[in-house]
Amino acid sequence: MALAPFPLSVAAIVHRAKSGEAEPMDAARQSLAAIARMDADVQAWTHVMPAGALDKLDPARHAVGALAGVPIGIKDVIDVADMPTGFGAPALTSGPATFDACSVGMLRAAGAIPIGKTVTAEFAFRTPGPTRNPHAPTHTPGGSSSGSAAAVAAGMVPVALGTQTGGSMIRPAAFCGVVGFKPSSDRVFRDGMKLTCESLDTIGWYANSVQDAQALADVLIGADVGDTVQTDRPLTIAVQLGNPRTGLCAESRAEIVRACKVLGAHGAQCVPVEAERETALLLQAHDVIMHYEFARSLAPVAQRQGDRLSAALLQAVAQGLAIGAGQYHEMRAAQASLRRSWHALFGGADIVLTPSTPGPAPRGLGHTGDASFNKIWSVLGWPCLHLPTAFSRAGLPLGMQLVGDWGSDRALLAIGRKLHHLLIQQGK
């Protein structure tokens, strides 16, 4: 399948809707047509708005706002009014939601048009849905936000919401070759989202460009909490490649080495950083916190309808219930302590440059890939931005992630936009 991004950027859609150059519903109609044309192959959607439903919307409402007329996909663990929420567990799909989730309501108030629900792994955990990687249908699109990433990669929507507990935003972005942004923890309201891990779950989004990702951040996040990073001065970039649980493939390593050379030629100082002890502790903390919270969130479902859930989910619930409160609170304390450790770990660095995944999307659809390069940042709650920068020899997307200190979301996006332009231009 020949891939092309959605034909209009967010800024172009908004301009056309506000200026009257196009009808406010024009981009949404293009999106629905693309879904009808391509989704039989990609299988990114669980529910799509009927085309006739657009005629019932108030055009004036979608001709104003920061996201006027922008069609958007919503991961199927987040409520959209009048659409079912299925959690990736078809047997448990609820009826149409009565209200929008807070994040969806904010997007709608800004003029966006939620056009459908995208595939998620079962309860945003491990068992994948039917979505295919648009670049290579026999390779995983990642998880758990597979449908949202694939929908953007295939050009069906310009932007889509996902969520991350371990690596569920960044890994699909890497495998599908789109921009993926996971904000700082607690920066985006989660009301109306199915929480499985109270202290880890974060709503994020996919886009074709960092500029488009910034447009959603303007609506969902607002101003940065702490000091912002200036992008008009030389940057210090901490480069962290090591991970005690996985290695980095040669092509991914070479792409990061290339990035450091390009950024160094433009004045950035790329400084290798080793944090093996802290990384190992954070990975341990993620395993304990995730399983403990996930088990207690899903135990009521497992107790009543366990015969309708996957063996992997039931095993995770059992594993989490076996973890004691003492161990859980010990890991929460480690999480809180390390979350405040930016300067201790990275000195005067402005951002961290690190792999998004061990390599390109692996072959097979029965798994979602390795999240070892994502989990530590999810525990820390720091913002992460995946930048697609190249392709492997086999034609699969390659890239890397940038990480910022907690609360520096907009600064990270601003830096990412500048660096992505340099990396793309130099890669041509």
N, C-alpha and C positions, 0 to 999 in steps of 0.2 A: 504494500500500500504506500503510495507516494504521500509523504508528510509535508504539511505546510502549516505554520501557525495561523491562528485566527486572523483574518485579513485586515482587521483594524485594531490599533492599540486602544487602551482605555482612554487616553487623551483624545484620540480621534473620534471615538464613539461619543464621548461627552460633548465635544465641540459640535459634531453634526446634530446631536439631539437638541442642544441649547440654541444653536443658531438657526434651526429650522431647515438646515441643508438636507436632513433626512427625518423621517418620522421617528418619534422616540422609541417605537417598538422595532425599528428596522434591524438593529443588530441582533435582537432576540430572535427575530424570524430567520436571520442567517444562521444563527446557532442551532435552532430547531431543524433547519434543513440539513445542516452538516451532521447532526446526530442521526437523523433518518437515513442519511447516505452512508455513514461509516460505522455506526455502533454495532451492527450485526457482526462485524469483524473484531472490534475492540472490546465490546461488552463492558463499557465504563459506567453505565447508568442502571439504576434500579427503578426509577420513576422519572418520567419526563412530562412536563406540562403539555397538555393538548394544545395544538396550534390555535384552536378557537378560543382558548382561555385568554390569549393576548388581547383579543378584541373586547374583552370585558374589563380590562384594566383602564384606568384613567390616564390618557396620554399626558395630560398636564402635569401629573405627579412625577412622571419619568422624564420630563423635559427640563427639570431643575435639579440642583444638587451636585455634589462633587463626583457622583458616579452616574449621572443621568444617562439612562438607556443601556447601561452595561449589563449584559447577561452573565450570570454566575452560577456555577455548580456548587452544591452543598453536600458534604460527606454525610452518609446516611446514619450518623449517630447524633445529628444536630437537627432539631425540629424546624420544619417549614410549614407554616399554616396551610391547611387544606391538602397537604401531601403526607403519605404514610411514612413512618420511621421504622426501619426494619433491622438496624443494628448488625447487618450481615448475617442474620439468622432468620431465613425466610419463614420458618414455621412459627416464629414469634412476632412477625410483623404486626404492628398496631394499626388501628384505623388512622384516618387523616388527623394530623395534629390540629389542635384548636388555635394555638398561637405560634408565632415565630419565636425561635430562640433569640436571646438578646442580640447576639452578633448579627443574625439575619435581619432582625428588626432595624438595627443601625444601618445596615447596607441598603435595605429597602427605603428607609427614610432619606438616604442620600441619593435616591433615584435608581438604584440597581434593581435588576429583575432576576430573582431566583427562579431558574427555569427547570430545575430538577434535582434529584438526589443521586449521588454517585456511590459506586460500590465501595464497601469497606470489608476488611477481614472480619470474621465473626467477633462481634463485640470489640472491634478494634484491637484484636489480639493477634493470633498466629495463623489460624486456618484461613487461607486465602479465598477470595471470591473468584468469579469467572473472568475477571479483566485480563486482557492480553497486553503485552508491551507493544505499543504502536511501531517501534523500530524493529522488533523481532518477536513475532507472535509465540514462538516456542520458549522465550525467555521471560522470567518473572518481571512484572512492572514494579515490584516492591510491595510493601504493605506498611501499615494497614490502609493508608489513604490512596490505594491503587487507582480507584476510579477517577478521583479528582486529578491526579497527576497525568494519567493517560488521556483524560478528556482535554486537558490543556495541550498536551504534546501532540495530539491528533488534530488540533485546530477546531475542536467542537465548541469551546468557550475560550474567552481570553483570560479568565481567572476562575479559581475554584477554591473553596474552603476545604481544609483537612484538619487533622489533629495529630499530635505526637505525644506518646508516653515514653517510648524508647527511641525509635528512629523512624516513626511512621510518617513524618513529613519529609525529612531530608533524604532518606533512602529512596523513596519513589521518585523524588525530584532528580536524583542522580541517575537512577536506572532509566527514566523516561526522557531525560535531557531537557528539563525545564528549570526555571528559577523557582526555588522553594524557600519560604521564610517561616521559621518558628520563632515567635516573639519571646521576650522574657516571660517567665512564669508570672501569672496574676496580672498581666497587662491587658488581656482581652477577656471580657465577661463571658462566663461559661454557663449561665442560666439557660436552660433549654437544651443542653447537651447531656448525653448519657455519660456520666462520670464513672470510670472504672478504677482510676487511681487518683485519689483526691489531691495528692501533693505532687503529681507528675503531669497529669493531662493538660495539654495546652492547645488552643486553637491557632492554626496558622493558615497559610494560603500559597497557591501556585500561580505563576504568571509566565508570560513569554519574555519579560524584561524586568529588570530591577525597577525601572520607572513605573511600570504597571503595579508592581508590588508596593511601591511607595504610595500609590494612589489609595490602596486599601488601608495601608497603615495610617494615612491621614484621617480616615474615618473611624477605624477601630481602635487606634492607640492614642493619637493626639501627641502632645509634646513629650520629650524625653524627661525622665525623672532626675537624672544626674547631669553632670557636665557633658556637653556635646564635644565630639572630636572634630577638629578643623580638618577639612580635606584639601586645603590650599597650602599645606606645608608637608615636608617629607615625613612619611609614616615609619614607625617602627612596628614590624610585624613579627610576632613570635610564631615559629614554624614547628608544630608538634606532629611528628609522623608515627611515633611508637605507640604500640598497643599490646599489652601482655596476652591478649586473647586471639589476635589475628595478625597476619602479615599484610603487606601492601603489594599488589601485583606490579610488575615491572612497568607496564604502560601508565598506570596511575601515578606511580612514583616519578616517572619521567615527565609527566604533565605538570606535577607540582614543582619539580626542578626547573622546568621551562618557565613556569609562572614566576618563580623567585628571580630568575634572570631578567625577565621582562620588567618586573616591578623594581628590581634593583637598578636597571638602566634608566628608570624614571624617578630615581631619588629615594626609593624606599629602602630601609635597612631590614633585611630578613635575617632573623636571629634564631638558630636552632634551639629548641627547648626540650629538656627531658623532664618528665614528671611521672616516672614509672610507679613510684609508691602511691602517689595521689590517684593516678589513673586506676590502679588495681583496687584501691579502697572505694573509689566511686563506682566501679563496676560491681563490686560486692554490695554496696549500698543500693544500687538500682535493683539488683536481683531480690534483695530482701524486701525493700519498700514496695516494689511493683507487685510481687507475689502476695505479700501480706494484705495490701489494699485491694488488689484485684479479687482475691478470694472472698473477702468480706463483702465486696460490692456484688459479686455474682453468685454467692452462696445461696441466696433465696431463690434465684432462678434455677440453679442446679438442683436444689432440693425438690422443687415442684415439677420441673420439666427437663430433668437431666437426660431423658431419653431422646430429646430433640437437640441436644448439644453435642459438639465434637468431643472425641476422646481427649484431644490435646487440651481443650478448655477445662474439662472435668479434672484432668490430671493437674493443671495449674491451680485450680481451686483447692484440691487436696493438698498440694505442696504448700500453698499459702496458709492454709488453716493450721498446718503443722508448725509454722513459725511463731515463736512466743512473742509476747508483747515486749519483753525486755530487750530481745535482739532487735526488734523493729525500732524501738525508741533509741537504742544505741546508734543505729544507722541514720535515723532522722537527725540526731545530734551531729553526726559526722557530716551529713548533708548541709546543715545550717552553718557549721564551722567553715567548710570548704567553699561554700557559696560566697563568703566574704574574703576569699583568698586571692583575688585577681592580682593585686600588686605583689603579693608574696610569691606567686607562681610565675608571673610574667613580667615583673619589674615595671619598666616604663612603656611596655608595648601598648600600642593603640588597639590592635586586634590580634586574634590568633588565626593562622592559616593551617588547616588540617584536612585530612581526607574526609570525604563524605561516606565512602564505602571502601572495602578492600579492593574493589575493581569494578568492571562493568557488570551489568545485569547477568547473573548466571543462568544457564539453561535450566528449564524445568518450571512447571506451574504449581507444584505441590508445596512450595515454600516461598517465603518473601525476602530471603537474603539475610545477610549478617549485619546486625545493628551495633557491633562493638565500637565503631567510631562515632556513634550517636548517643549512646546511653549516658556517658559521663556528662555531656552538656545538658541532657534532660534532667539529670539529678541536680546539677548546679542551677538549672533554671535560667541559664544565660541565653541570649538571642543567637540564632544560627541562620546563616544565609547560604544556600547552595547556589553555586555559579556553574552552569554548563559551559565548557570551554573548548571541547574537542571531541573527536570520535576515535574509537579504537580501530585497529586494523580490520576487525570484523564488522565495523560499521555501527558499533554500540556507543552510546554517549559516555563521555568522561567529564570529570569536573572536580570541584573541591568545595569545601565550606569555609566560610569566615565566621568567627565567633567573637562576640563583644561582651563586655561586662554587663551585669544586670542593669536594666533601665536605659541602655544606650541604643535602643532599637532604631530610632530614626538616624542616629549618627552612623550605625552599622550599615544601614541601607544606603546612606549617602556615599560612604566609602566604597561599598560594594558596587554601586553604580559606576563610579569612576574607575575602579580597578577592572570591572568586567569589560568595560569599553576597551581598556588597554590590552587585556588578554585576548579578546576576540579579534581586535585589529591586528595584533602581532601574530596571531595564529593563522591568519589568512595567507 
